[in-house]
């Protein structure tokens, strides 16, 4: 179901793309979403109702087109936001997106830019704290090999502002359904995309969820990979395997008769239940002025061993 119900004359954007959910230390729920002039913020005291639009929460002068934030409260009690953006004055290019970090004393911000974290192209962060340390999942490009395109890597963080600089591949393209665009940069070479990483550990299994293809494609989907290993394992050293296997396309979420473009998710556990937060467009709806219509949605997700299941609701 839709996480936020937009009303007439609402200042909130029509869409909440790439929604990242967090329960703050104040007990309130927060969703951070992709935005143009800044990161968009929504919050509620109740997970499944009462969501409000809180406006922009990131102060990053000299930057624009803010993508896919992830936020974590770390050991110093501060909240760290990892996001991608483009520098002002640069001719816009998706592949100019650069991973950066901002910090706030509170989950509602304002988050203030601190430093560039990675060179372009680097997008779609998930910052993860585990018993073995702090890790950053993100997506980069590969221009050579059998299936060129965007894929997910994981690096360990020396501290919240410093990657170790030894990223390892986690999820790479293996399927035609992951093609972003055929002949994108050169004839005969199809560009693939695996992005939107979200990691969690449950029942002795490591999970990395991801989105494949382009959000406007018929095959755009949410999939996931799993790995065996103890909770304190180095996440870069695990053997990640797409579910059910690298050669079988079995989406967790994909377009249906009512919702299209389902992808880029985060997850939250509430008691014994698990919920997935993702974006999706109402079939047949076009936002005024061509605005992004990918609304944040939330549904319960079941976990049985290495198998995830979700039934999307309108």
VEXDREN-2710 file (C-alpha; in Angstrom, 1 decimal):
% VEXDREN-2710
k/r/px/py/pz
1/UNK/0.0/0.0/0.0
2/UNK/1.1/3.6/-0.4
3/UNK/3.1/4.8/2.5
4/UNK/2.1/8.5/2.0
5/UNK/-1.2/9.7/0.7
6/UNK/-0.8/12.9/-1.1
7/UNK/-3.7/15.4/-0.9
8/UNK/-4.8/18.3/-3.0
9/UNK/-2.5/21.4/-2.9
10/UNK/0.1/19.2/-1.0
11/UNK/3.6/20.6/-1.1
12/UNK/5.0/17.1/-1.1
13/UNK/6.4/15.7/-4.3
14/UNK/4.1/13.3/-6.3
15/UNK/6.7/10.5/-6.0
16/UNK/9.1/9.2/-3.3
17/UNK/11.6/7.3/-5.3
18/UNK/14.3/5.1/-3.7
19/UNK/12.7/5.2/-0.2
20/UNK/14.9/4.4/2.7
21/UNK/13.2/3.7/6.0
22/UNK/14.8/4.2/9.5
23/UNK/13.4/4.1/13.0
24/UNK/15.2/6.9/14.8
25/UNK/16.4/7.0/18.4
26/UNK/13.3/9.1/19.2
27/UNK/11.1/6.1/18.3
28/UNK/9.7/7.9/15.2
29/UNK/9.9/6.4/11.7
30/UNK/11.6/8.3/8.9
31/UNK/11.7/7.8/5.1
32/UNK/14.3/9.5/3.0
33/UNK/13.8/9.7/-0.7
34/UNK/15.5/10.9/-3.9
35/UNK/14.9/14.6/-4.7
36/UNK/16.1/17.3/-7.0
37/UNK/17.0/20.3/-4.8
38/UNK/17.6/18.1/-1.7
39/UNK/16.7/14.8/-0.1
40/UNK/13.0/14.5/0.6
41/UNK/11.9/13.5/4.2
42/UNK/8.7/11.9/5.5
43/UNK/8.0/10.8/9.0
44/UNK/5.4/9.2/11.3
45/UNK/4.9/7.9/14.8
46/UNK/3.2/4.8/13.4
47/UNK/4.7/2.5/10.8
48/UNK/1.6/1.9/8.7
49/UNK/-0.2/5.2/9.1
50/UNK/0.1/8.9/10.0
51/UNK/2.9/9.8/7.6
52/UNK/3.6/13.5/6.9
53/UNK/5.9/15.4/4.6
54/UNK/8.7/17.2/6.4
55/UNK/10.3/18.9/3.4
56/UNK/14.0/18.9/2.5
57/UNK/16.5/17.5/5.1
58/UNK/19.9/17.9/3.4
59/UNK/22.0/21.0/3.2
60/UNK/24.6/20.6/0.5
61/UNK/25.3/23.8/-1.3
62/UNK/26.8/23.5/-4.8
63/UNK/25.1/20.2/-5.5
64/UNK/21.9/19.0/-7.2
65/UNK/20.0/15.9/-8.2
66/UNK/20.2/13.9/-5.0
67/UNK/19.8/10.2/-5.4
68/UNK/19.1/7.2/-3.1
69/UNK/20.1/8.2/0.4
70/UNK/20.7/5.7/3.2
71/UNK/21.0/6.7/6.8
72/UNK/22.4/5.1/10.0
73/UNK/22.8/6.1/13.6
74/UNK/26.4/5.2/14.4
75/UNK/28.4/4.8/17.6
76/UNK/28.9/8.5/18.3
77/UNK/25.1/8.9/18.4
78/UNK/25.1/11.0/15.2
79/UNK/23.1/10.2/12.0
80/UNK/25.1/9.7/8.8
81/UNK/23.5/10.0/5.4
82/UNK/25.2/8.5/2.4
83/UNK/23.9/9.8/-0.9
84/UNK/24.8/10.6/-4.5
85/UNK/24.6/14.0/-6.3
86/UNK/26.0/16.1/-9.1
87/UNK/28.0/19.3/-8.7
88/UNK/26.3/22.5/-9.6
89/UNK/27.5/23.9/-12.9
90/UNK/28.4/20.6/-14.4
91/UNK/26.5/19.5/-17.5
92/UNK/24.0/16.9/-16.2
93/UNK/25.0/13.3/-16.8
94/UNK/23.8/10.4/-14.8
95/UNK/27.3/9.0/-14.7
96/UNK/28.5/12.2/-12.9
97/UNK/26.7/11.0/-9.8
98/UNK/29.2/10.9/-6.9
99/UNK/28.8/9.3/-3.5
100/UNK/29.0/11.8/-0.6
101/UNK/28.3/11.8/3.2
102/UNK/26.4/14.2/5.4
103/UNK/25.9/14.3/9.2
104/UNK/23.1/15.3/11.5
105/UNK/22.5/15.3/15.3
106/UNK/18.9/14.1/14.7
107/UNK/17.2/11.7/12.3
108/UNK/15.1/14.6/10.9
109/UNK/18.1/16.7/10.0
110/UNK/19.2/19.0/8.8
111/UNK/22.0/16.8/7.4
112/UNK/25.0/18.8/6.4
113/UNK/27.5/17.8/3.7
114/UNK/30.8/16.7/5.1
115/UNK/32.9/15.2/2.2
116/UNK/33.0/13.4/-1.1
117/UNK/33.3/9.7/-0.3
118/UNK/33.9/8.0/-3.7
119/UNK/34.6/9.2/-7.3
120/UNK/31.9/9.2/-9.9
121/UNK/30.1/7.0/-10.9
122/UNK/29.0/5.8/-7.5
123/UNK/25.3/5.5/-6.4
124/UNK/22.7/3.7/-4.3
125/UNK/24.4/3.4/-0.9
126/UNK/23.4/1.1/1.9
127/UNK/25.5/1.7/5.1
128/UNK/25.5/-1.3/7.3
129/UNK/26.8/-1.8/10.9
130/UNK/27.5/-5.4/11.8
131/UNK/29.4/-7.2/14.6
132/UNK/32.5/-7.2/12.3
133/UNK/32.4/-3.5/11.5
134/UNK/30.9/-0.9/9.2
135/UNK/30.3/-1.7/5.5
136/UNK/29.1/0.3/2.5
137/UNK/27.2/-1.3/-0.4
138/UNK/27.0/0.7/-3.5
139/UNK/26.9/0.5/-7.3
140/UNK/29.6/1.2/-9.9
141/UNK/30.1/0.6/-13.6
142/UNK/32.0/-2.1/-15.5
143/UNK/32.9/-1.4/-19.1
144/UNK/34.5/-4.7/-20.1
145/UNK/33.5/-8.4/-19.7
146/UNK/30.6/-10.5/-20.9
147/UNK/27.8/-8.4/-19.5
148/UNK/28.9/-4.7/-19.1
149/UNK/26.9/-2.3/-16.9
150/UNK/26.2/-1.2/-13.4
151/UNK/26.7/-3.7/-10.5
152/UNK/26.9/-3.9/-6.7
153/UNK/30.1/-3.9/-4.6
154/UNK/30.8/-3.8/-0.9
155/UNK/33.6/-2.2/0.9
156/UNK/34.5/-2.0/4.6
157/UNK/34.6/1.5/6.2
158/UNK/37.7/2.4/8.3
159/UNK/35.4/5.0/10.0
160/UNK/32.1/6.6/9.0
161/UNK/33.9/9.0/6.6
162/UNK/36.6/6.7/5.1
163/UNK/36.2/3.6/2.9
164/UNK/39.0/1.1/3.0
165/UNK/39.3/1.2/-0.7
166/UNK/39.1/-2.6/-1.3
167/UNK/35.5/-3.1/-2.7
168/UNK/34.5/-6.6/-3.8
169/UNK/31.7/-7.5/-6.2
170/UNK/28.5/-8.7/-4.6
171/UNK/25.8/-8.9/-7.3
172/UNK/26.6/-8.7/-11.0
173/UNK/24.5/-9.0/-14.2
174/UNK/23.8/-12.5/-15.4
175/UNK/20.4/-12.2/-17.2
176/UNK/18.9/-10.6/-20.2
177/UNK/16.1/-9.3/-18.0
178/UNK/18.7/-7.1/-16.3
179/UNK/19.4/-5.2/-19.5
180/UNK/19.0/-1.4/-19.0
181/UNK/19.2/-0.5/-22.7
182/UNK/20.4/-2.4/-25.7
183/UNK/23.3/-0.8/-27.7
184/UNK/23.5/1.9/-25.1
185/UNK/27.1/3.1/-25.7
186/UNK/28.2/1.1/-28.7
187/UNK/26.4/-1.1/-31.3
188/UNK/26.1/-4.8/-30.2
189/UNK/26.9/-4.1/-26.6
190/UNK/23.9/-4.1/-24.2
191/UNK/24.1/-2.2/-20.9
192/UNK/22.9/-4.0/-17.8
193/UNK/22.0/-2.5/-14.4
194/UNK/22.0/-4.0/-10.9
195/UNK/21.5/-1.3/-8.3
196/UNK/19.7/-0.3/-5.1
197/UNK/21.4/-2.7/-2.7
198/UNK/19.8/-3.3/0.7
199/UNK/21.5/-5.8/3.1
200/UNK/20.1/-7.6/6.2
201/UNK/20.9/-10.7/8.2
202/UNK/18.1/-13.1/9.3
203/UNK/18.0/-16.6/10.6
204/UNK/21.6/-17.4/9.8
205/UNK/21.4/-16.1/6.3
206/UNK/22.8/-12.9/4.7
207/UNK/20.6/-11.2/2.2
208/UNK/21.3/-8.5/-0.4
209/UNK/18.2/-7.1/-2.2
210/UNK/18.6/-5.2/-5.4
211/UNK/16.8/-3.8/-8.5
212/UNK/17.5/-4.9/-12.0
213/UNK/17.1/-3.2/-15.4
214/UNK/15.7/0.4/-15.8
215/UNK/12.7/1.6/-13.8
216/UNK/10.8/2.3/-17.0
217/UNK/11.4/-1.2/-18.5
218/UNK/8.9/-4.0/-18.5
219/UNK/11.4/-6.3/-16.8
220/UNK/12.3/-3.9/-14.0
221/UNK/12.2/-5.9/-10.8
222/UNK/13.4/-6.5/-7.2
223/UNK/15.6/-9.6/-6.7
224/UNK/17.9/-10.8/-4.0
225/UNK/21.1/-12.8/-3.4
226/UNK/21.9/-14.8/-0.3
227/UNK/25.1/-16.0/1.4
228/UNK/25.9/-18.4/4.2
229/UNK/28.1/-17.4/7.1
230/UNK/28.2/-16.2/10.7
231/UNK/26.7/-12.8/11.6
232/UNK/30.2/-11.4/12.2
233/UNK/31.6/-12.4/8.8
234/UNK/33.4/-9.9/6.6
235/UNK/30.6/-9.1/4.1
236/UNK/33.1/-8.8/1.3
237/UNK/34.4/-12.3/1.7
238/UNK/31.0/-14.1/1.5
239/UNK/29.9/-16.1/-1.5
240/UNK/26.8/-14.4/-2.8
241/UNK/24.3/-16.3/-5.0
242/UNK/21.3/-14.8/-6.7
243/UNK/18.0/-16.5/-5.7
244/UNK/17.2/-19.1/-6.9
245/UNK/20.4/-19.2/-9.1
246/UNK/22.3/-16.8/-11.4
247/UNK/20.5/-18.1/-14.5
248/UNK/16.9/-18.0/-13.4
249/UNK/14.8/-14.9/-13.3
250/UNK/12.4/-15.1/-10.4
251/UNK/11.5/-11.5/-9.3
252/UNK/10.4/-10.8/-5.8
253/UNK/8.5/-7.8/-7.1
254/UNK/7.7/-6.7/-10.7
255/UNK/5.0/-4.9/-12.6
256/UNK/1.4/-6.2/-12.4
257/UNK/-2.0/-4.9/-13.6
258/UNK/-2.2/-2.1/-10.9
259/UNK/1.4/-1.2/-10.0
260/UNK/4.4/-0.8/-12.4
261/UNK/8.0/0.0/-11.9
262/UNK/8.3/-1.6/-8.5
263/UNK/11.9/-1.4/-7.3
264/UNK/14.6/0.0/-5.1
265/UNK/13.7/-1.1/-1.6
266/UNK/14.6/-0.9/2.1
267/UNK/13.5/-3.2/4.9
268/UNK/12.4/-2.7/8.5
269/UNK/11.6/-5.3/11.2
270/UNK/8.8/-4.5/13.6
271/UNK/8.5/-7.2/16.4
272/UNK/8.0/-10.5/14.6
273/UNK/7.1/-8.9/11.3
274/UNK/9.2/-7.7/8.4
275/UNK/8.2/-5.0/6.0
276/UNK/9.5/-3.9/2.7
277/UNK/9.4/-0.3/1.6
278/UNK/9.8/0.2/-2.2
279/UNK/8.7/2.6/-5.0
280/UNK/6.1/1.9/-7.7
281/UNK/3.8/3.8/-10.0
282/UNK/0.0/3.5/-10.3
283/UNK/-0.7/2.0/-13.8
284/UNK/-2.2/4.7/-16.0
285/UNK/-1.2/7.6/-13.7
286/UNK/0.8/10.5/-15.1
287/UNK/2.0/13.2/-12.7
288/UNK/1.5/16.8/-13.7
289/UNK/4.4/18.3/-15.6
290/UNK/6.0/14.9/-16.0
291/UNK/7.0/14.7/-12.3
292/UNK/8.3/11.5/-10.9
293/UNK/5.3/9.3/-9.9
294/UNK/7.1/6.5/-8.2
295/UNK/5.3/6.5/-4.8
296/UNK/6.8/4.9/-1.7
297/UNK/4.9/1.7/-0.7
298/UNK/5.0/-0.6/2.2
299/UNK/4.0/-4.3/2.5
300/UNK/4.7/-7.2/4.8
301/UNK/7.5/-9.5/3.6
302/UNK/7.8/-13.1/4.7
303/UNK/11.1/-14.8/5.2
304/UNK/11.4/-18.6/5.2
305/UNK/15.0/-19.8/5.2
306/UNK/16.5/-18.3/2.0
307/UNK/13.1/-17.5/0.4
308/UNK/11.4/-14.1/0.5
309/UNK/7.8/-13.4/-0.5
310/UNK/5.8/-10.3/-0.9
311/UNK/2.2/-9.7/-2.0
312/UNK/1.9/-6.0/-3.3
313/UNK/-1.2/-4.2/-2.1
314/UNK/-2.7/-1.1/-3.7
END
